[in-house]
């Protein structure tokens, strides 16, 4: 009979990896306390070490991305406004020239 795989929450993984990173207990002690394999603890610890710089990098780049997204949104709003004005102008001119807008191709 095959055992069902256990899934662990991100909070659990972070807590275990942080505990291993602190090196207060050995990886084997942590694994025994948490009921998981020592290799798993080592993998989570390694992943935490590799991805830790992203935490600080995302704070800086996140602000830049938000400002860029805001500028893009404002540019698109201006473009939409311009197109609406042009459309209304062209509809008005079509009316003045007697062009029926219902006969569009």
Long-range contacts (C-beta under 8 A, 24 or more apart in sequence): 8-36, 13-44, 14-48, 16-41, 16-44, 17-41, 17-44, 17-45, 17-47, 17-48, 18-48, 20-44, 20-45, 21-45, 21-48, 21-49
